[in-house]
């Protein structure tokens, strides 16, 4: 079932790090994104997804793009990606976003420094 709710990224913030690698979950409001080092962390219906922060097409700032559900649109050329899988949904980009695992402990979270997997390894659903 597809929702008609569209979330728009409204502000870009550098994470208030807890120690050197942790950030507070409250910093990533539902339907928004947060820049944590070189990674974009998205809150999609309460689930944190993390991707590279630059579009693989021409390095546009993904974190500044429009967010609708789990889809982010690159503000430079309109490529669209699923931020939970990294998959390209609409070009001109042809390479998926690299995704990262987010580790949550209580009120804080961190992004695993090693990429989790790329979209070519994610099973496709119909």
C-alpha positions as CSV (number, residue, x, y, z in Angstrom):
1,X,0.0,0.0,0.0
2,X,1.5,3.4,-1.0
3,X,1.1,6.3,1.2
4,X,0.3,9.8,0.0
5,X,2.5,11.3,2.7
6,X,5.5,13.0,1.3
7,X,8.3,14.1,3.6
8,X,10.6,17.0,2.6
9,X,14.1,17.5,3.9
10,X,13.9,20.8,5.7
11,X,17.3,21.3,7.3
12,X,20.8,20.0,7.0
13,X,22.7,19.5,10.3
14,X,26.0,18.1,11.2
15,X,25.5,15.4,13.8
16,X,26.0,16.3,17.4
17,X,28.3,13.4,18.0
18,X,28.2,11.5,21.3
19,X,31.9,10.7,21.6
20,X,33.6,10.4,18.2
21,X,31.1,8.1,16.4
22,X,27.7,8.2,18.1
23,X,24.8,10.6,17.4
24,X,21.5,11.1,19.2
25,X,18.5,9.5,17.4
26,X,16.3,12.5,18.1
27,X,18.5,14.5,15.7
28,X,17.0,12.6,12.7
29,X,13.3,13.4,12.7
30,X,11.0,11.2,10.8
31,X,11.1,12.0,7.1
32,X,14.4,13.9,7.4
33,X,18.1,13.3,6.9
34,X,21.3,14.0,8.9
35,X,24.9,14.2,7.7
36,X,27.1,12.1,9.9
37,X,30.7,12.4,8.6
38,X,30.4,11.4,4.9
39,X,27.2,9.4,5.4
40,X,23.5,10.5,5.0
41,X,21.3,9.0,7.7
42,X,17.6,9.0,6.8
43,X,14.6,8.4,9.2
44,X,12.1,6.5,7.2
45,X,9.0,5.8,9.3
46,X,11.1,5.4,12.4
47,X,13.7,3.2,10.7
48,X,17.2,4.6,10.2
49,X,18.8,4.0,6.8
50,X,22.3,5.2,5.9
51,X,23.8,5.8,2.4
52,X,26.8,7.6,0.9
53,X,26.2,11.4,1.0
54,X,27.0,12.1,-2.6
55,X,25.1,11.0,-5.7
56,X,27.0,8.5,-7.8
57,X,26.0,10.3,-11.0
58,X,27.9,13.6,-10.5
59,X,28.5,13.8,-6.7
60,X,25.4,15.9,-5.9
61,X,24.5,16.4,-2.3
62,X,21.9,13.6,-1.7
63,X,21.1,14.9,1.8
64,X,19.7,18.1,0.2
65,X,17.3,16.1,-2.0
66,X,13.5,15.8,-1.6
67,X,12.5,12.8,0.5
68,X,9.2,11.0,-0.3
69,X,8.7,7.7,1.6
70,X,12.0,5.9,1.2
71,X,12.9,7.7,-2.0
72,X,15.3,10.6,-2.2
73,X,15.7,12.7,-5.3
74,X,19.2,14.2,-6.1
75,X,18.8,18.0,-6.2
76,X,21.2,18.3,-9.1
77,X,19.9,16.1,-11.9
78,X,16.8,14.3,-10.5
79,X,18.2,10.8,-10.0
80,X,16.1,8.9,-7.5
81,X,17.2,6.2,-5.0
82,X,15.7,4.0,-2.4
83,X,17.6,5.1,0.7
84,X,17.1,1.7,2.5
85,X,18.5,-0.5,-0.4
86,X,20.5,2.0,-2.4
87,X,18.7,1.0,-5.6
88,X,18.5,3.4,-8.5
89,X,14.8,4.1,-9.1
90,X,15.2,6.7,-11.8
91,X,18.3,7.9,-13.7
92,X,20.4,9.5,-15.0
93,X,22.4,7.7,-12.3
94,X,23.2,4.1,-13.2
95,X,25.1,3.1,-10.1
96,X,23.3,2.5,-6.7
97,X,24.1,4.3,-3.5
98,X,26.4,2.5,-1.1
99,X,24.5,1.7,2.0
100,X,25.7,1.3,5.6
101,X,24.3,-0.5,8.7
102,X,23.1,1.8,11.5
103,X,23.7,0.4,15.0
104,X,21.1,1.7,17.6
105,X,21.6,1.5,21.3
106,X,18.9,3.2,23.4
107,X,18.7,6.9,22.5
108,X,21.9,6.9,20.4
109,X,23.1,5.4,17.1
110,X,26.2,5.1,15.0
111,X,26.9,4.3,11.4
112,X,29.1,1.2,10.8
113,X,32.2,2.3,8.9
114,X,32.2,-0.7,6.6
115,X,29.6,-0.5,3.8
116,X,26.8,-3.0,4.4
117,X,26.0,-4.1,0.8
118,X,25.1,-2.5,-2.5
119,X,21.8,-2.6,-4.2
120,X,22.9,-5.3,-6.7
121,X,22.9,-7.7,-3.8
122,X,19.4,-6.8,-2.5
123,X,16.6,-9.1,-3.7
124,X,14.1,-7.2,-5.9
125,X,10.4,-7.3,-5.0
126,X,7.6,-6.9,-7.3
